[in-house]
Amino acid sequence: MSIFKTRAVVLKVQDFKENDKIIWLFSEKLGKISCIVRGAKTKRSKFASFTQQFCYGEYVLFKGKSFYTVNEIELIDSFQSFLNNFDSITYGSYFCELIIIALQEQESNRILFEEFIKTFYLLKSDALDVETIARTFEVKLLKYTGFEINFNRCAICNTKIESSNSFSTQFYGGICNNCKDISAIPLSKAAFNYLRFFNNMPMENIHRIKLSYEVKEEINSILNLLICQSFSRRPKSLDIFNYLNKEHSCYEVK
């Protein structure tokens, strides 16, 4: 039996048998893993408050034949303040779902883990636009899972480009004026340049960004298509949130 100590965040929780829980962790050293937490459902369990979704800590794990078992947890940040804000809990759940669908079991990705933690702290600060945080993390997710967008060269002919007003979701990049792709999506140069900014700029510097509604919509449409085609399934965490926002917008128009 092997023992591991790693930083990790709880992505998902499920009851297991009478007294136990299964938690899915995104860990620094081991990637996405599932673990059994013995006795976590009992009132006296020392793990009860540390096995909630979003909890971030130092985990000591035993590796068995089928599952890891949690032996110790040292809490770093519970991020339970997310529960007091509808936007924060919705987007926090969305970021967790993205990791679940984007990574294979035990696929280590330390760079993405660091970006994930930064994203959670930005969300916790409640000082930045949540949509900007989300779009930046989506670009980082694509970048560090092998689906990086090509911003510097035409996605078709490989000619160097400074910007683009046409985007190929098939070839993951902008298209120069000399190339055509019948499936390409029109994209403003502002949206293209902001996407490149998200790709290159550290997460902690995105407070400088102010996006118009129109640019947000363009970027969201492109990234939604890329994420849906790149990973195992379409994320669903934002469906209700987007529906409520749409209903609210329609009500304001009336």
BELVENLIN-V498035 format. One record per residue. N is the residue number from 1. PSI is psi as a letter, one per 40 degrees, with the letter a starting at -180 (* if undefined). Layout:
BEGIN
N	PSI
N	PSI
END
This chain:
BEGIN
1	h
2	i
3	h
4	i
5	h
6	i
7	i
8	i
9	h
10	h
11	d
12	i
13	i
14	h
15	i
16	h
17	a
18	d
19	e
20	i
21	i
22	h
23	i
24	h
25	i
26	h
27	i
28	d
29	d
30	e
31	a
32	h
33	i
34	h
35	i
36	h
37	h
38	h
39	e
40	e
41	e
42	i
43	d
44	e
45	h
46	e
47	e
48	d
49	e
50	e
51	f
52	i
53	i
54	e
55	h
56	h
57	a
58	h
59	h
60	h
61	i
62	h
63	h
64	a
65	d
66	d
67	i
68	i
69	h
70	h
71	d
72	i
73	h
74	h
75	h
76	d
77	h
78	d
79	f
80	e
81	d
82	d
83	e
84	e
85	h
86	d
87	d
88	d
89	d
90	d
91	d
92	d
93	d
94	d
95	d
96	d
97	d
98	d
99	d
100	d
101	d
102	d
103	i
104	i
105	h
106	f
107	g
108	h
109	g
110	d
111	d
112	d
113	d
114	d
115	d
116	d
117	d
118	d
119	d
120	d
121	d
122	d
123	d
124	d
125	d
126	f
127	e
128	i
129	h
130	d
131	d
132	d
133	d
134	d
135	d
136	d
137	d
138	d
139	d
140	d
141	d
142	d
143	d
144	e
145	e
146	e
147	f
148	h
149	h
150	h
151	e
152	e
153	i
154	h
155	e
156	d
157	e
158	e
159	i
160	h
161	i
162	d
163	a
164	i
165	f
166	h
167	h
168	h
169	d
170	d
171	e
172	f
173	i
174	i
175	h
176	i
177	e
178	e
179	i
180	i
181	h
182	d
183	e
184	i
185	h
186	h
187	h
188	i
189	d
190	d
191	d
192	d
193	d
194	d
195	d
196	d
197	d
198	d
199	d
200	d
201	h
202	i
203	d
204	e
205	e
206	e
207	e
208	e
209	h
210	h
211	i
212	i
213	d
214	d
215	d
216	d
217	d
218	d
219	d
220	d
221	d
222	d
223	d
224	d
225	d
226	d
227	d
228	d
229	e
230	d
231	i
232	d
233	i
234	h
235	i
236	e
237	d
238	e
239	d
240	d
241	d
242	d
243	d
244	d
245	d
246	d
247	d
248	d
249	d
250	d
251	d
252	d
253	d
254	*
END
